[in-house]
Amino acid sequence: MKSIILNKNISRRVELGHPWIFGNEVNRGKLLDASPQPGEIVTVLTHDKNFIGRGYTNPQSQIMVRLLTRDKDETIDETFFLHRIRKAWDYRKQIGYTENCRLVFGEADDLPQLIIDKFNDYFVIQTLALGIDVWKPAIVKAIEQIFSPKGIYERNDVPVRELEGMQQQKGFLSAEFDTNIIINENGFKLHVDIANGQKTGFFLDQQDNRKAIQHIVKGADVLGAFSYTGSFEIAAAFFGARKVTGLDISQSAIDMCNKNAALNGLEEKCEFICVNAFDVLKNWTKEGRQWDVVMLDPPSFTKSRSSIDKAITGYKEINLRGMKLVKPGGFLVTSSCTNLVQPELFLDTIYAAAKDAKRKLRQVVFNAQSPDHPIIRGQEYTHYLKFLIVQVL
């Protein structure tokens, strides 16, 4: 196995537990062997030859090595992936996530850039770096051995793979199956389009947060913006809302919302409208329309640090409009799904919007993603979702 040596004068970030090693942290003049090939497993040593760990490498990537283990005696092979995935599953079972869950959350489960979502007996995989993609057959074999699944599908149609020198692709990793499935969540049912839905087909990270609205929506008139598949709106109707209106710019999303309403017998309570939510919320604010509960679940406004200021402006504006649409004493439910906007900055933005709206806020709930998406301190990318419920006075 080839080895690389870290530069002497770098931070102790890697030694203290971070799994990423950037190219500028590697002493390229002191490679102990021939240069490692993309995807190859290498041993990582400190400048004075102390063992740090083993991981996969890609010299073409800004992140040259992603560590898989810090155990000198651990071999990276098929058995390694079987044990890691079984360990991840044991954790989910311990915390009560068995039917639908993120089975593997990349670095948080010591399997960098590997995502596995479990939708009852169906599994969706993303291998987002070359070094983990090499082990895809071993990962599929481990899933088959642990779960005997009804189907496995890959959703590697994501641009980040191109940064690793890989193509985007999606398709079956098992015998073909109907990729339109139905899952149970919090007592209601939802359609999931594994092949064509966003990301892996469904946002499991909000499942606890959808339950968190159950008390504030009872008997309420509810407005939801950026509905996508209508999961928050269906939850509101299921938990006793009087009337629910959902907005999304995509007609295919609206079709799925209506499909989910029908699946739960909630068509009479739910109305979904295909419109640009930004424009409609602005117009309805001018018209003085108000609801008991307003729910905002917008897409990420930034994917790079260079556009954080623009994202903050967007979050402030959309939440300002949302607050103005809430009746005094009603509730605003709002989210942000990018790790680049840290929790305190998100809260500061919401309260700045409240100041401009001349409304006082009373915090009810401030959550992250559900714990099947574990947060590791010091790895900020694992803490990406912010979910807030406030009473708007």
C-alpha positions in Angstrom: 0.0 0.0 0.0 1.3 3.4 -0.9 1.8 6.1 1.6 1.7 9.9 1.7 3.3 12.3 4.2 1.7 15.5 5.5 3.5 18.8 5.5 5.0 19.8 8.9 3.6 23.2 9.2 -0.1 22.6 8.9 -3.0 22.7 11.3 -3.7 19.7 13.5 -7.2 19.4 12.0 -6.6 16.0 10.5 -4.8 14.6 13.6 -7.8 15.8 15.7 -10.3 13.9 13.7 -11.2 15.6 10.4 -11.4 13.1 7.5 -10.4 15.4 4.7 -6.8 16.0 3.5 -6.4 18.8 1.0 -3.7 18.7 -1.7 -1.8 21.6 -0.2 -1.4 19.6 3.1 0.5 16.8 1.4 4.3 16.9 1.1 4.5 15.9 -2.6 8.3 16.0 -2.5 8.3 13.2 0.1 6.0 10.6 -1.4 7.4 7.3 -0.1 6.2 5.5 -3.3 5.2 6.2 -6.8 2.3 8.7 -7.0 -1.0 7.0 -6.0 -3.6 6.4 -8.7 -7.0 8.0 -8.5 -9.3 5.9 -6.2 -6.4 4.0 -4.7 -6.2 3.3 -0.9 -3.2 5.0 0.7 -1.7 5.2 4.2 -1.4 8.8 5.6 1.5 9.6 7.9 2.5 12.8 9.7 5.7 14.6 8.7 7.6 12.5 11.2 6.1 9.2 9.9 3.5 8.6 12.6 0.4 6.8 11.4 -2.8 8.8 11.0 -5.0 6.6 8.9 -6.0 5.1 5.6 -8.3 6.4 3.0 -8.9 6.7 -0.7 -7.1 9.3 -2.8 -7.7 11.3 -5.9 -4.8 13.6 -6.9 -7.2 15.3 -9.4 -9.5 16.5 -6.6 -9.0 19.5 -4.3 -9.5 17.0 -1.4 -6.6 14.6 -2.1 -7.5 12.0 0.5 -10.6 11.1 2.4 -9.9 8.9 5.4 -11.8 5.7 6.0 -10.1 4.4 9.1 -7.6 5.4 11.8 -7.0 1.8 12.9 -3.6 0.7 11.8 -4.7 -3.0 11.8 -7.9 -2.4 9.7 -7.9 -3.6 6.1 -10.0 -1.8 3.5 -11.8 -4.6 1.7 -15.3 -5.9 1.1 -15.6 -7.0 4.8 -14.7 -3.5 5.9 -17.7 -2.1 4.0 -20.0 -4.8 5.3 -19.0 -4.0 8.9 -19.4 -0.2 8.4 -22.8 -0.4 6.9 -24.0 -2.9 9.5 -22.6 -0.5 12.2 -24.6 2.4 10.6 -27.7 0.3 10.6 -27.2 -0.7 14.3 -27.1 3.1 15.1 -30.3 3.8 13.2 -32.1 0.9 15.0 -30.9 2.2 18.4 -32.4 5.6 17.8 -35.6 4.3 16.3 -35.2 4.8 12.5 -35.9 1.6 10.9 -38.6 1.9 8.2 -37.3 5.0 6.3 -33.9 6.6 7.1 -30.6 7.8 5.8 -28.8 4.6 6.4 -25.3 6.1 5.7 -24.6 9.8 5.9 -21.1 10.0 4.4 -18.4 11.3 6.7 -20.7 11.2 9.7 -20.7 7.4 9.4 -17.0 7.1 8.5 -17.8 6.4 4.9 -16.9 9.6 3.1 -19.1 10.7 0.2 -21.3 7.7 0.4 -25.1 8.3 0.8 -27.5 5.4 1.3 -31.2 6.1 1.8 -33.6 3.4 2.9 -37.2 3.6 1.9 -38.7 0.5 3.6 -37.3 -2.3 1.5 -35.8 -0.2 -1.3 -32.4 1.5 -1.2 -30.9 4.5 -3.1 -27.2 5.0 -3.3 -25.0 8.0 -4.1 -21.2 7.5 -4.5 -20.0 11.1 -4.8 -16.2 10.6 -5.0 -14.1 8.4 -7.1 -12.6 6.6 -4.2 -15.9 5.4 -2.9 -17.4 4.7 -6.3 -14.6 2.1 -6.8 -16.2 0.2 -3.9 -19.8 0.4 -5.2 -20.0 -3.4 -5.9 -18.9 -4.1 -2.3 -21.5 -1.7 -1.0 -24.3 -3.2 -3.0 -23.2 -6.7 -1.8 -23.3 -5.5 1.8 -26.8 -4.1 1.4 -27.9 -7.4 -0.1 -26.4 -9.4 2.7 -27.8 -7.3 5.5 -31.2 -6.5 4.2 -32.2 -8.8 1.3 -33.8 -5.7 -0.4 -36.5 -5.5 -2.9 -34.5 -3.1 -5.0 -31.3 -0.9 -5.1 -31.0 2.2 -7.3 -28.2 4.7 -7.8 -28.9 8.4 -8.1 -25.4 9.5 -9.2 -26.9 12.2 -11.5 -25.2 14.9 -9.6 -22.7 17.5 -10.9 -20.2 17.0 -8.0 -19.1 13.7 -9.5 -17.7 15.6 -12.5 -15.2 17.3 -10.1 -13.9 13.9 -9.3 -13.5 13.0 -13.0 -16.6 10.8 -13.1 -19.8 10.9 -15.2 -23.3 11.6 -13.9 -25.4 8.4 -14.1 -28.4 6.7 -12.6 -30.0 3.3 -12.8 -30.7 0.0 -11.3 -28.0 -1.8 -9.2 -30.4 -4.7 -8.7 -33.1 -6.4 -10.8 -35.4 -3.7 -12.2 -38.4 -2.7 -10.1 -41.1 0.0 -10.0 -39.3 3.1 -8.8 -42.6 4.8 -7.8 -43.1 3.5 -4.2 -45.2 4.5 -1.2 -43.7 5.1 2.3 -45.3 5.6 5.7 -44.3 8.6 7.8 -45.8 9.9 11.0 -49.1 8.1 10.3 -49.7 9.2 6.7 -48.5 7.9 3.4 -46.4 9.6 0.7 -45.4 8.7 -2.9 -41.7 8.6 -3.6 -40.3 8.8 -7.1 -36.9 7.2 -6.6 -35.7 7.6 -10.2 -36.8 11.2 -10.9 -37.4 12.9 -7.6 -34.9 15.5 -6.2 -31.7 14.1 -4.7 -32.5 10.5 -3.8 -36.2 11.0 -4.4 -37.4 12.4 -1.1 -36.2 14.6 1.8 -36.0 12.2 4.8 -34.1 14.8 6.8 -37.3 16.7 7.6 -39.3 13.7 8.9 -39.1 14.8 12.5 -39.7 18.4 11.7 -42.9 17.5 9.8 -44.1 15.9 13.0 -43.2 19.0 15.0 -46.0 21.1 13.3 -48.7 18.7 14.6 -50.0 21.0 17.4 -49.8 24.4 15.8 -51.8 23.4 12.7 -54.9 22.0 14.4 -57.9 23.9 13.1 -55.7 26.3 11.3 -55.7 27.8 7.8 -52.2 26.9 6.5 -50.1 28.3 3.7 -47.1 26.3 2.4 -44.6 27.6 -0.1 -42.0 25.6 -2.1 -44.2 22.5 -1.5 -42.2 20.0 -3.7 -44.1 16.8 -3.0 -46.4 18.4 -0.5 -45.0 16.5 2.5 -45.4 19.4 5.0 -48.8 20.3 3.6 -50.0 16.7 3.8 -48.7 16.6 7.3 -50.6 19.7 8.2 -53.8 18.4 6.8 -53.3 15.0 8.4 -52.7 16.7 11.8 -55.9 18.6 11.7 -55.6 21.8 9.7 -58.8 23.2 8.5 -57.5 24.3 5.0 -54.1 23.9 3.4 -52.8 25.8 0.4 -49.5 24.8 -1.2 -47.4 26.6 -3.8 -44.7 25.4 -6.1 -43.3 26.6 -9.5 -43.2 23.1 -10.9 -46.3 21.5 -12.4 -44.8 18.0 -11.9 -44.4 18.9 -8.2 -48.0 20.1 -8.0 -49.1 16.9 -9.6 -47.3 14.9 -7.0 -48.8 17.0 -4.2 -52.3 16.3 -5.5 -51.4 12.6 -5.8 -50.2 12.6 -2.1 -53.4 14.4 -1.0 -55.5 11.8 -2.7 -53.4 8.9 -1.3 -54.4 10.1 2.2 -58.0 11.1 1.4 -57.2 14.8 2.1 -58.2 16.3 -1.3 -60.9 18.4 0.2 -58.6 20.0 2.7 -55.7 20.7 0.3 -55.3 23.0 -2.6 -52.0 23.2 -4.6 -51.2 26.0 -7.0 -48.5 26.1 -9.7 -47.0 29.6 -9.3 -43.8 31.4 -8.5 -43.9 31.5 -4.7 -41.6 34.6 -4.5 -44.0 36.7 -6.7 -47.2 35.4 -5.1 -46.1 35.9 -1.5 -45.1 39.5 -2.4 -48.5 40.2 -4.1 -50.5 38.6 -1.2 -48.6 40.7 1.3 -49.7 43.8 -0.6 -53.2 42.5 -0.5 -53.1 42.1 3.2 -53.9 38.3 3.1 -53.0 36.3 6.2 -53.0 32.8 7.5 -52.8 31.1 10.9 -49.6 29.2 9.9 -47.2 29.9 7.1 -44.6 27.3 6.1 -41.5 28.1 4.0 -39.2 25.3 2.8 -37.2 27.0 0.1 -34.3 25.4 -1.9 -30.8 26.2 -0.9 -30.0 29.8 -1.9 -26.2 29.1 -2.1 -23.8 26.4 -3.0 -20.6 28.4 -2.6 -19.1 30.7 0.0 -18.9 33.5 -2.5 -22.7 33.8 -2.7 -23.5 33.7 1.1 -24.4 37.4 1.2 -26.8 37.0 -1.6 -28.3 33.9 0.1 -28.8 35.8 3.3 -30.6 38.5 1.4 -32.9 35.9 -0.1 -33.6 34.2 3.2 -34.4 37.6 4.8 -36.7 38.6 2.0 -38.7 35.4 1.9 -39.1 35.2 5.6 -40.1 38.9 5.8 -42.9 38.2 3.3 -43.8 35.1 5.3 -44.1 36.9 8.6 -46.3 39.6 7.1 -48.7 36.8 5.9 -49.1 35.4 9.5 -52.0 36.5 11.6 -50.9 38.1 15.0 -50.4 35.1 17.3 -50.0 32.7 14.4 -46.9 30.7 13.5 -44.1 30.8 10.9 -42.4 27.5 10.0 -39.1 28.1 8.1 -36.1 26.1 7.0 -32.6 26.5 5.4 -30.8 23.5 3.9 -27.3 24.7 3.3 -24.4 24.2 5.7 -22.8 27.4 4.4 -25.4 29.4 6.4 -24.6 28.4 10.0 -27.4 28.2 12.7 -26.6 31.5 14.4 -26.4 33.4 11.1 -29.8 31.9 10.1 -31.4 33.0 13.3 -29.9 36.4 13.0 -31.4 36.7 9.5 -34.8 35.6 10.7 -34.8 38.2 13.5 -33.6 40.9 11.2 -36.6 40.2 9.0 -38.8 40.4 12.1 -37.4 43.8 12.9 -38.1 45.0 9.4 -41.6 43.5 9.6 -42.2 45.2 13.0 -43.2 41.8 14.4 -42.1 40.1 17.7 -41.1 36.5 17.5 -41.4 33.8 20.2 -39.3 30.7 19.4 -41.1 27.4 19.6 -38.8 24.9 18.0 -35.3 25.2 16.6 -34.1 21.8 15.1 -31.5 20.4 12.8 -32.0 17.5 10.5 -33.3 14.2 12.0 -30.7 12.2 13.9 -30.4 9.5 11.2 -28.3 12.3 9.5 -25.8 12.6 12.4 -24.0 15.8 13.2 -20.2 15.6 13.9 -18.8 18.6 15.8 -15.9 20.1 13.8 -17.4 18.9 10.5 -19.7 21.8 9.6 -21.0 20.2 6.4 -22.8 17.5 8.6 -24.9 20.3 10.2 -26.7 21.7 7.2 -30.4 21.9 8.0 -32.0 24.6 10.2 -35.7 24.3 11.0 -37.5 27.0 13.0 -41.0 27.4 14.3 -41.8 30.8 15.8 -45.0 32.5 17.0 -45.4 35.8 15.2 -46.8 38.4 17.6 
